[in-house]
């Protein structure tokens, strides 16, 4: 398992969900969800997990449009794929 942190600039209330890489470890994430009651944060996490194929969690910036997100990527090996 490897962990990495990325910087995410969020655009809540967008027309479509989208991830755009703008630099090394820096992304713009547009989500349709509104900025209210953490709905955008939930959508951001779902989108990043699908994009990176691992677990994502917000480390910093829960109430900000700029966030630090930690991504945990799991290495696929023959052993752990057979156990699924």
N, C-alpha and C positions, 0 to 999 in steps of 0.2 A: 504494500500500500504506500502510495506517495501523496504527500500533501503539497499544495501550492496555494498561494494567495494572489488574488487578482483585484484590481480596482474596477469598479462598475459605476458608470454614470447612468442613472435611471430616468426614463421618460414615461411616467405613468399616464394613463388615459390615451394611449396611442391607438391608431386605427388597426394595427396588427401587432402580434407578438413577434419580436425580432431581436437577434443578437448581431452586433457589428463590432468587429475587432478594429481598434483604432491605433493600437500600439502594442508593444511587448507587455503582456499582462494587464492590458487596459481595454475595456469593452464598454460599448453603449448598449444598454438593454432597454428596448421599448416593450411595454406591456399594456394590454388593453384594460387591465384592472385599475380602478381608481386608487388614489392615494389614501383613502380612508380606512381606518381600523385594521391596518396591516395587510389589506388585500393585495396591494402591489408587491409587498415583500414575499408573500406566499407564491405569487405568480413568478416572480424573479427566481426564486429557489427552484421551482418546478422546471422552468425553462433552462436554467443553467445545468441542472442535474441531467436533463435529457441531452443537452448539447455536449457536455463533457463526459457523460457516462459514468458518473460517480456521485458521491454525496456532496452536497453544498450546504454551507451555513454562513450566515451573516456574522462577521466578527465585529464590525464597527460601522456606524452610520444607520442604525435602525430607523431613525426619523429624518434622514437626510437623503438627498438625491444622489450623493456620492457615497458609495459603500465599499468596504473591504470584505471580500467573500473568500472563504477557504474552501478549496475543492479537494476532496479525497478521492483519488483514483485507485481502483483496485486492479491489480495485475491479474490477468487471466492466465492461468496455468492449466495444464492437463488435469492435475489433481483436483483443483477447486471447480473446474467445469464439470467433471464427472460426478461430483458430489451434489450438484444442483438437482 
